[in-house]
Amino acid sequence: MKSKTTAYLLWFFLGAFGAHKFYLNKIGIGIIYFFTLGLFGIGWFIDLFILGGQVDTYNALFGRGFEAHNNNNVNNIVVNVPTNHGVKEQPSISDQLHKLHELKEKGILSEEEYAAQKSKVLA
């Protein structure tokens, strides 16, 4: 996650050299800013208004998204294990843990979600 505060500090103090562009991994435009002193100051001034949106876009694409620090919602995962009986039985704890582990390994669950679901199964 990139910080808007850091981006704006880099923009203010070193923006003419493209430091804020390098911070957001925009290497090409950062080099152009470096050699043209922020597109002769015009690009540097425009970035005052659009830099916050660029940080949000970067975080949405490469970070955990906008809600990464505010997401306290943990969804329940229902694991259906077929049985030979017509009666629905709850899957065993080991089956549930195995399924959760598979979901984590496939990248469907994050470490945080996996730990929360695991603690619910073991409770």
N, C-alpha and C positions, 0 to 999 in steps of 0.2 A: 504494500500500500504506500502510495506516495502522499505526502503531506502538502496541503495548499499553502500552509504557512511557510514551509521550506521553499516551495516553488516561488512564492511572491518575494521572499527575502533574496533568493538568487536573482529573480527578475530585477529587483530594485538596485542591488549592489553590483551585479555582474551581468545584467541582462543585455547590455550592449555587446558583450562577448558571447552571448548565447548559452550561458550557464544553465538557465532554466530549461532550455530546449534539450541540452545534454541530460539533465536530470530526468526528463520524461522520455529518454531514449530516442529522441528525434535527432539523430546524429547529423543527417544531411543538412537540415535547416539550421542546426547548431553551428556547423562549419560556415554556412553562408552568413549567419549572424556574426560570427567571429571575424570574418574578413570584411564585412560591410558595416560593422558597428551597429548591429541591430537593424539592418536594412535602412541605414542612414537615419536611425532614430524613429522612423515611421513604424516599423514592425514592432520595435520595443514599446511604443506608446499603445499600439493596438492590442498587444498582449496584456496590458493592464485590464482590459475588459473580457478577454477570452481565456485567460490562463486558468481560471477556476474550472471552467468547463473542460479544458484539456486534461486537467488532473483527474476529474471525475471520469472522463472517457478512458484514460489510461488505467485507472483502478477497476473500471468495469471490464476491460478487456484482459488485463494481466493480473489484477489482484483478485481478491475473493468477492468482488462486487461492492456495491454501495453499502449494503447492510452487514458487512463482515463483522463489525464491532457491536452492532445493535441487534443481532439476530439471536434472541433467546428462545425462539420456538424450536422445539424438537418434535419432529413428526414421529408417530408410532409406525412401526413397520410390522405388518401382519405377514407371517410366514405360513403358507399353506403347504402342508406335507400330505400327499395322498395316502389314504389308508385302504386296506382291503375290506373294511367293514362299512356298512351304511351309516354307522354312528360316527359323528364328528368327534374326534379326540384331539386334545391339545397336543401339539408336537412336544417331544421331550426337550429338556433344556439343552442337551448336547446338540440336537438337531437345529434348534434355534440359534445357538452360538455358532455352529458351523455355517449356517446360512448368512448370518451377520458378517462373519469373517470373509466369506466369498464376496459379499457386496462391498466390503472395505477394500479387498484386493483388486476388484474390478474398477475401483475409483468412484463407485456410486455413493458410498458413504465416506465422509471425512473422518479423521481420527476422533474429532470431538463428537460427531454424531454416533460413531461406533461405540465410544465409551459410554455415552448416555443410554444407548439401546442395550448394551451389555449389562449395565447396572440395573435396568428395568427387568431384564430376563432373570438375573440372579437374585432379585429382591423377592 
